[in-house]
């Protein structure tokens, strides 16, 4: 069967998103999200404009409401369900057919992603109950980065913390970094997956990556998604002794410090205004000094990360911007690349500012390595990986 249908499910702690994708087709046929689950404010909204009250609904009830809406858009049975799972640890280096062993592995990695993996599992269990006859696959954010060498993923900590407790750098946004680096190779006339790329996934969460011939060589996020770049509300890298300093001088406990670093920092903390880059750019234009500082720190720290990641590559074929900020903020791209002149990277101002929203394009000046803007499509990557794995499964396992 060609042009098969895949349902992509992303279960969050208080939400569940679904996207119906057709094989070899850009864009979703249908998308929907149920938010604020387990509260009286739970609601469902769809890409075709439906709004529905789901007061008190849990993940199972929400998915039970979502699936009939998906059914209206089916012209053939679903071939697979692909689930986004945030943390696969070292155990999962690629997508996996979901069975009891995989569920146990996702649960075992929950301490590494306590806000994400339990929520992902909730969505998986709901889908297994409601779609028992459809093969279901887990696609892990961390799997793409399992190709990093030990000198990139190890922390300078006693070996027991790694060997016994799994304390190491894992990286995230793997499906996005994989997708855009593959697309860049095609746009630049290379075989799909070939090339040496620096990638910048910039949204409310941000990470950078060095990709060589389809393999992650290093990335900015670490044990958790807090390490690395300045983000919307996350601090990114800080002095590791900051926790002790705040505890001694302000009397803060660990939950208070974690909340600060994850919810009150980043662009929001620096600007004192917003974590939304669009609002900050407007405020900067209006003379808001906090917004100007936040944008400057964001771009400088991004450039510093990209320059550092370059040592993981034998050469640089190009730099890729993606994610909501990377795709849509010409200012962010311009300020970041300005810091990277030492690497020979230079933007063409007109190409950068005039690139249509939502479109892929090249924005480098003549003589510069490629600089590309590529809209990410993590749902398509999840769908493609699910179908590729489906094609390798014995029929007996699909029964």
ROFIKOL-858570 format. One record per residue (C-alpha): residue in three letters; residue number from 1; x, y, z. Coordinates in steps of 0.1 Angstrom, whole numbers, plus 5000, padded with zeros to 4 digits. Layout:
{atom ALA NUM {X Y Z}};
...
This chain:
{atom UNK 1 {5000 5000 5000}};
{atom UNK 2 {5013 5034 4991}};
{atom UNK 3 {5005 5068 5007}};
{atom UNK 4 {4998 5051 5040}};
{atom UNK 5 {4983 5070 5069}};
{atom UNK 6 {5000 5075 5102}};
{atom UNK 7 {4986 5091 5134}};
{atom UNK 8 {5013 5109 5153}};
{atom UNK 9 {5006 5114 5191}};
{atom UNK 10 {5024 5137 5215}};
{atom UNK 11 {5013 5132 5250}};
{atom UNK 12 {5022 5160 5274}};
{atom UNK 13 {5016 5163 5312}};
{atom UNK 14 {4983 5182 5307}};
{atom UNK 15 {4977 5178 5270}};
{atom UNK 16 {4976 5154 5241}};
{atom UNK 17 {4982 5164 5205}};
{atom UNK 18 {4974 5144 5174}};
{atom UNK 19 {4984 5148 5137}};
{atom UNK 20 {4972 5127 5108}};
{atom UNK 21 {4999 5124 5082}};
{atom UNK 22 {5000 5108 5048}};
{atom UNK 23 {5031 5090 5036}};
{atom UNK 24 {5053 5111 5012}};
{atom UNK 25 {5031 5142 5017}};
{atom UNK 26 {5041 5175 5033}};
{atom UNK 27 {5017 5189 5059}};
{atom UNK 28 {4992 5173 5081}};
{atom UNK 29 {4957 5162 5068}};
{atom UNK 30 {4943 5170 5103}};
{atom UNK 31 {4956 5182 5136}};
{atom UNK 32 {4940 5186 5170}};
{atom UNK 33 {4949 5192 5206}};
{atom UNK 34 {4932 5186 5240}};
{atom UNK 35 {4947 5209 5267}};
{atom UNK 36 {4943 5215 5304}};
{atom UNK 37 {4934 5179 5310}};
{atom UNK 38 {4923 5168 5344}};
{atom UNK 39 {4908 5202 5351}};
{atom UNK 40 {4874 5218 5347}};
{atom UNK 41 {4889 5240 5319}};
{atom UNK 42 {4899 5211 5296}};
{atom UNK 43 {4892 5219 5260}};
{atom UNK 44 {4897 5204 5225}};
{atom UNK 45 {4905 5224 5194}};
{atom UNK 46 {4912 5212 5158}};
{atom UNK 47 {4928 5225 5127}};
{atom UNK 48 {4894 5228 5110}};
{atom UNK 49 {4881 5252 5137}};
{atom UNK 50 {4862 5229 5161}};
{atom UNK 51 {4862 5239 5198}};
{atom UNK 52 {4848 5215 5223}};
{atom UNK 53 {4845 5215 5261}};
{atom UNK 54 {4862 5184 5278}};
{atom UNK 55 {4857 5194 5314}};
{atom UNK 56 {4874 5169 5337}};
{atom UNK 57 {4887 5147 5309}};
{atom UNK 58 {4919 5127 5314}};
{atom UNK 59 {4942 5115 5286}};
{atom UNK 60 {4921 5085 5278}};
{atom UNK 61 {4889 5105 5277}};
{atom UNK 62 {4906 5131 5255}};
{atom UNK 63 {4919 5106 5230}};
{atom UNK 64 {4885 5089 5230}};
{atom UNK 65 {4871 5123 5219}};
{atom UNK 66 {4898 5130 5194}};
{atom UNK 67 {4898 5097 5175}};
{atom UNK 68 {4863 5100 5160}};
{atom UNK 69 {4874 5134 5146}};
{atom UNK 70 {4905 5117 5131}};
{atom UNK 71 {4882 5090 5116}};
{atom UNK 72 {4863 5116 5095}};
{atom UNK 73 {4895 5123 5076}};
{atom UNK 74 {4904 5086 5069}};
{atom UNK 75 {4901 5073 5034}};
{atom UNK 76 {4919 5040 5044}};
{atom UNK 77 {4928 5023 5077}};
{atom UNK 78 {4956 5037 5097}};
{atom UNK 79 {4989 5018 5090}};
{atom UNK 80 {5007 5029 5122}};
{atom UNK 81 {5006 5052 5152}};
{atom UNK 82 {5038 5071 5160}};
{atom UNK 83 {5044 5084 5195}};
{atom UNK 84 {5068 5111 5205}};
{atom UNK 85 {5088 5101 5236}};
{atom UNK 86 {5112 5126 5251}};
{atom UNK 87 {5138 5105 5268}};
{atom UNK 88 {5151 5071 5257}};
{atom UNK 89 {5183 5071 5277}};
{atom UNK 90 {5210 5049 5263}};
{atom UNK 91 {5186 5020 5259}};
{atom UNK 92 {5168 5033 5228}};
{atom UNK 93 {5190 5044 5199}};
{atom UNK 94 {5162 5043 5173}};
{atom UNK 95 {5124 5041 5170}};
{atom UNK 96 {5109 5009 5185}};
{atom UNK 97 {5077 4989 5181}};
{atom UNK 98 {5059 4994 5214}};
{atom UNK 99 {5056 4963 5235}};
{atom UNK 100 {5058 4956 5272}};
{atom UNK 101 {5096 4958 5272}};
{atom UNK 102 {5096 4992 5255}};
{atom UNK 103 {5070 5005 5280}};
{atom UNK 104 {5091 4993 5309}};
{atom UNK 105 {5122 5010 5293}};
{atom UNK 106 {5103 5043 5290}};
{atom UNK 107 {5092 5040 5326}};
{atom UNK 108 {5127 5033 5337}};
{atom UNK 109 {5139 5065 5321}};
{atom UNK 110 {5113 5086 5338}};
{atom UNK 111 {5137 5099 5365}};
{atom UNK 112 {5157 5115 5336}};
{atom UNK 113 {5125 5133 5323}};
{atom UNK 114 {5100 5133 5351}};
{atom UNK 115 {5077 5159 5335}};
{atom UNK 116 {5078 5142 5300}};
{atom UNK 117 {5082 5104 5300}};
{atom UNK 118 {5052 5097 5324}};
{atom UNK 119 {5030 5120 5302}};
{atom UNK 120 {5043 5102 5270}};
{atom UNK 121 {5034 5069 5286}};
{atom UNK 122 {4999 5081 5295}};
{atom UNK 123 {4993 5089 5258}};
{atom UNK 124 {5008 5055 5247}};
{atom UNK 125 {4986 5035 5271}};
{atom UNK 126 {4955 5054 5261}};
{atom UNK 127 {4962 5048 5224}};
{atom UNK 128 {4970 5011 5229}};
{atom UNK 129 {4936 5007 5246}};
{atom UNK 130 {4917 5026 5220}};
{atom UNK 131 {4936 5014 5189}};
{atom UNK 132 {4945 4978 5198}};
{atom UNK 133 {4948 4965 5162}};
{atom UNK 134 {4972 4992 5149}};
{atom UNK 135 {5010 4989 5152}};
{atom UNK 136 {5023 5016 5175}};
{atom UNK 137 {5059 5029 5176}};
{atom UNK 138 {5079 5051 5200}};
{atom UNK 139 {5102 5077 5184}};
{atom UNK 140 {5126 5092 5209}};
{atom UNK 141 {5139 5128 5211}};
{atom UNK 142 {5172 5115 5224}};
{atom UNK 143 {5178 5086 5200}};
{atom UNK 144 {5194 5108 5172}};
{atom UNK 145 {5221 5119 5197}};
{atom UNK 146 {5231 5084 5206}};
{atom UNK 147 {5258 5086 5179}};
{atom UNK 148 {5277 5112 5200}};
{atom UNK 149 {5312 5099 5210}};
{atom UNK 150 {5320 5096 5247}};
{atom UNK 151 {5342 5127 5247}};
{atom UNK 152 {5311 5147 5237}};
{atom UNK 153 {5285 5131 5260}};
{atom UNK 154 {5304 5125 5292}};
{atom UNK 155 {5305 5149 5321}};
{atom UNK 156 {5337 5154 5341}};
{atom UNK 157 {5322 5136 5371}};
{atom UNK 158 {5331 5103 5389}};
{atom UNK 159 {5326 5073 5366}};
{atom UNK 160 {5300 5057 5390}};
{atom UNK 161 {5275 5085 5383}};
{atom UNK 162 {5276 5075 5346}};
{atom UNK 163 {5280 5038 5349}};
{atom UNK 164 {5254 5033 5377}};
{atom UNK 165 {5231 5063 5374}};
{atom UNK 166 {5232 5072 5338}};
{atom UNK 167 {5244 5108 5344}};
{atom UNK 168 {5256 5120 5310}};
{atom UNK 169 {5246 5143 5282}};
{atom UNK 170 {5217 5130 5261}};
{atom UNK 171 {5205 5159 5240}};
{atom UNK 172 {5169 5165 5228}};
{atom UNK 173 {5150 5179 5197}};
{atom UNK 174 {5166 5149 5178}};
{atom UNK 175 {5137 5145 5153}};
{atom UNK 176 {5140 5182 5144}};
{atom UNK 177 {5178 5182 5140}};
{atom UNK 178 {5176 5150 5119}};
{atom UNK 179 {5148 5163 5097}};
{atom UNK 180 {5163 5197 5089}};
{atom UNK 181 {5198 5184 5082}};
{atom UNK 182 {5184 5158 5058}};
{atom UNK 183 {5164 5186 5041}};
{atom UNK 184 {5195 5208 5039}};
{atom UNK 185 {5215 5182 5021}};
{atom UNK 186 {5188 5179 4994}};
{atom UNK 187 {5185 5217 4991}};
{atom UNK 188 {5222 5220 4986}};
{atom UNK 189 {5224 5193 4959}};
{atom UNK 190 {5238 5165 4981}};
{atom UNK 191 {5226 5130 4987}};
{atom UNK 192 {5199 5130 5013}};
{atom UNK 193 {5216 5129 5047}};
{atom UNK 194 {5250 5138 5035}};
{atom UNK 195 {5270 5169 5047}};
{atom UNK 196 {5284 5186 5077}};
{atom UNK 197 {5258 5209 5093}};
{atom UNK 198 {5253 5232 5122}};
{atom UNK 199 {5217 5233 5132}};
{atom UNK 200 {5198 5257 5155}};
{atom UNK 201 {5163 5247 5167}};
{atom UNK 202 {5149 5279 5182}};
{atom UNK 203 {5115 5281 5199}};
{atom UNK 204 {5105 5283 5235}};
{atom UNK 205 {5129 5255 5239}};
{atom UNK 206 {5162 5259 5220}};
{atom UNK 207 {5191 5236 5211}};
{atom UNK 208 {5220 5235 5186}};
{atom UNK 209 {5236 5205 5170}};
{atom UNK 210 {5266 5194 5149}};
{atom UNK 211 {5254 5168 5123}};
{atom UNK 212 {5278 5149 5101}};
{atom UNK 213 {5264 5127 5073}};
{atom UNK 214 {5231 5122 5092}};
{atom UNK 215 {5247 5115 5126}};
{atom UNK 216 {5247 5138 5157}};
{atom UNK 217 {5282 5145 5167}};
{atom UNK 218 {5274 5169 5196}};
{atom UNK 219 {5245 5190 5208}};
{atom UNK 220 {5239 5218 5233}};
{atom UNK 221 {5213 5201 5256}};
{atom UNK 222 {5225 5176 5282}};
{atom UNK 223 {5211 5153 5309}};
{atom UNK 224 {5180 5175 5308}};
{atom UNK 225 {5166 5201 5284}};
{atom UNK 226 {5178 5229 5307}};
{atom UNK 227 {5215 5228 5296}};
{atom UNK 228 {5227 5249 5267}};
{atom UNK 229 {5212 5279 5250}};
{atom UNK 230 {5191 5307 5264}};
{atom UNK 231 {5155 5297 5259}};
{atom UNK 232 {5120 5313 5264}};
{atom UNK 233 {5119 5308 5301}};
{atom UNK 234 {5149 5284 5307}};
{atom UNK 235 {5182 5298 5317}};
{atom UNK 236 {5204 5275 5297}};
{atom UNK 237 {5240 5272 5310}};
{atom UNK 238 {5247 5288 5344}};
{atom UNK 239 {5275 5283 5369}};
{atom UNK 240 {5269 5248 5384}};
{atom UNK 241 {5274 5263 5418}};
{atom UNK 242 {5245 5287 5414}};
{atom UNK 243 {5223 5263 5433}};
{atom UNK 244 {5245 5264 5464}};
{atom UNK 245 {5250 5302 5461}};
{atom UNK 246 {5212 5308 5461}};
{atom UNK 247 {5206 5283 5489}};
{atom UNK 248 {5233 5300 5511}};
{atom UNK 249 {5225 5336 5504}};
{atom UNK 250 {5188 5336 5499}};
{atom UNK 251 {5177 5304 5517}};
{atom UNK 252 {5161 5290 5486}};
{atom UNK 253 {5153 5253 5485}};
{atom UNK 254 {5158 5230 5454}};
{atom UNK 255 {5122 5233 5440}};
{atom UNK 256 {5124 5271 5442}};
{atom UNK 257 {5157 5271 5423}};
{atom UNK 258 {5145 5246 5397}};
{atom UNK 259 {5114 5268 5391}};
{atom UNK 260 {5136 5299 5387}};
{atom UNK 261 {5158 5282 5361}};
{atom UNK 262 {5130 5265 5342}};
{atom UNK 263 {5101 5290 5344}};
{atom UNK 264 {5114 5325 5353}};
{atom UNK 265 {5147 5328 5334}};
{atom UNK 266 {5157 5329 5297}};
{atom UNK 267 {5142 5356 5275}};
{atom UNK 268 {5115 5363 5301}};
{atom UNK 269 {5140 5368 5330}};
{atom UNK 270 {5164 5389 5310}};
{atom UNK 271 {5138 5412 5296}};
{atom UNK 272 {5114 5413 5325}};
{atom UNK 273 {5087 5415 5298}};
{atom UNK 274 {5080 5383 5278}};
{atom UNK 275 {5094 5350 5266}};
{atom UNK 276 {5079 5357 5231}};
{atom UNK 277 {5105 5368 5206}};
{atom UNK 278 {5079 5387 5186}};
{atom UNK 279 {5069 5408 5215}};
{atom UNK 280 {5105 5414 5224}};
{atom UNK 281 {5114 5425 5189}};
{atom UNK 282 {5086 5451 5189}};
{atom UNK 283 {5096 5462 5224}};
{atom UNK 284 {5133 5465 5212}};
{atom UNK 285 {5121 5487 5183}};
{atom UNK 286 {5103 5509 5209}};
{atom UNK 287 {5134 5513 5229}};
{atom UNK 288 {5129 5488 5257}};
{atom UNK 289 {5163 5482 5272}};
{atom UNK 290 {5154 5448 5287}};
{atom UNK 291 {5141 5435 5254}};
{atom UNK 292 {5173 5446 5237}};
{atom UNK 293 {5195 5429 5263}};
{atom UNK 294 {5175 5397 5261}};
{atom UNK 295 {5178 5395 5223}};
{atom UNK 296 {5215 5403 5224}};
{atom UNK 297 {5223 5377 5250}};
{atom UNK 298 {5201 5351 5232}};
{atom UNK 299 {5219 5356 5199}};
{atom UNK 300 {5254 5358 5213}};
{atom UNK 301 {5250 5327 5234}};
{atom UNK 302 {5236 5309 5203}};
{atom UNK 303 {5266 5320 5182}};
{atom UNK 304 {5290 5309 5209}};
{atom UNK 305 {5274 5275 5210}};
{atom UNK 306 {5275 5271 5172}};
{atom UNK 307 {5311 5281 5171}};
{atom UNK 308 {5319 5256 5198}};
{atom UNK 309 {5300 5228 5181}};
{atom UNK 310 {5320 5234 5149}};
{atom UNK 311 {5350 5216 5164}};
{atom UNK 312 {5329 5183 5161}};
{atom UNK 313 {5329 5186 5123}};
{atom UNK 314 {5356 5182 5097}};
{atom UNK 315 {5342 5212 5078}};
{atom UNK 316 {5311 5233 5077}};
{atom UNK 317 {5288 5228 5047}};
{atom UNK 318 {5261 5251 5062}};
{atom UNK 319 {5242 5265 5091}};
{atom UNK 320 {5205 5258 5095}};
{atom UNK 321 {5179 5278 5114}};
{atom UNK 322 {5146 5262 5123}};
{atom UNK 323 {5118 5263 5149}};
{atom UNK 324 {5094 5292 5155}};
{atom UNK 325 {5122 5318 5161}};
{atom UNK 326 {5147 5303 5137}};
{atom UNK 327 {5122 5302 5109}};
{atom UNK 328 {5106 5336 5114}};
{atom UNK 329 {5130 5360 5131}};
{atom UNK 330 {5152 5377 5105}};
{atom UNK 331 {5167 5398 5133}};
{atom UNK 332 {5178 5367 5153}};
{atom UNK 333 {5194 5352 5123}};
{atom UNK 334 {5212 5385 5114}};
{atom UNK 335 {5225 5392 5149}};
{atom UNK 336 {5236 5356 5154}};
{atom UNK 337 {5255 5353 5121}};
{atom UNK 338 {5272 5387 5127}};
{atom UNK 339 {5290 5370 5156}};
{atom UNK 340 {5301 5341 5133}};
{atom UNK 341 {5320 5362 5107}};
{atom UNK 342 {5352 5345 5120}};
{atom UNK 343 {5339 5313 5105}};
{atom UNK 344 {5333 5329 5071}};
{atom UNK 345 {5295 5329 5075}};
{atom UNK 346 {5278 5360 5061}};
{atom UNK 347 {5241 5367 5055}};
{atom UNK 348 {5226 5384 5024}};
{atom UNK 349 {5204 5411 5041}};
{atom UNK 350 {5178 5411 5014}};
{atom UNK 351 {5174 5373 5012}};
{atom UNK 352 {5172 5371 5050}};
{atom UNK 353 {5146 5399 5055}};
{atom UNK 354 {5125 5390 5025}};
{atom UNK 355 {5122 5352 5029}};
{atom UNK 356 {5085 5344 5030}};
{atom UNK 357 {5072 5331 5063}};
{atom UNK 358 {5070 5293 5065}};
{atom UNK 359 {5092 5287 5034}};
{atom UNK 360 {5126 5271 5031}};
{atom UNK 361 {5153 5291 5016}};
{atom UNK 362 {5190 5300 5014}};
{atom UNK 363 {5200 5334 5028}};
{atom UNK 364 {5238 5334 5027}};
{atom UNK 365 {5259 5361 5010}};
{atom UNK 366 {5281 5352 4980}};
{atom UNK 367 {5312 5333 4991}};
{atom UNK 368 {5297 5322 5025}};
{atom UNK 369 {5290 5286 5035}};
{atom UNK 370 {5253 5279 5030}};
{atom UNK 371 {5229 5295 5055}};
{atom UNK 372 {5195 5279 5053}};
{atom UNK 373 {5161 5285 5069}};
{atom UNK 374 {5141 5252 5070}};
{atom UNK 375 {5107 5249 5086}};
{atom UNK 376 {5109 5218 5109}};
{atom UNK 377 {5084 5190 5106}};
{atom UNK 378 {5089 5167 5136}};
{atom UNK 379 {5055 5150 5130}};
{atom UNK 380 {5066 5140 5095}};
{atom UNK 381 {5099 5127 5109}};
{atom UNK 382 {5080 5106 5134}};
{atom UNK 383 {5056 5093 5108}};
{atom UNK 384 {5085 5084 5084}};
{atom UNK 385 {5104 5066 5111}};
{atom UNK 386 {5073 5047 5122}};
{atom UNK 387 {5066 5035 5086}};
{atom UNK 388 {5102 5026 5080}};
{atom UNK 389 {5102 5004 5111}};
{atom UNK 390 {5068 4990 5102}};
{atom UNK 391 {5083 4978 5069}};
{atom UNK 392 {5109 4957 5088}};
{atom UNK 393 {5085 4940 5112}};
{atom UNK 394 {5076 4903 5107}};
{atom UNK 395 {5039 4899 5101}};
{atom UNK 396 {5036 4877 5132}};
{atom UNK 397 {5045 4907 5154}};
{atom UNK 398 {5018 4928 5137}};
{atom UNK 399 {4990 4904 5145}};
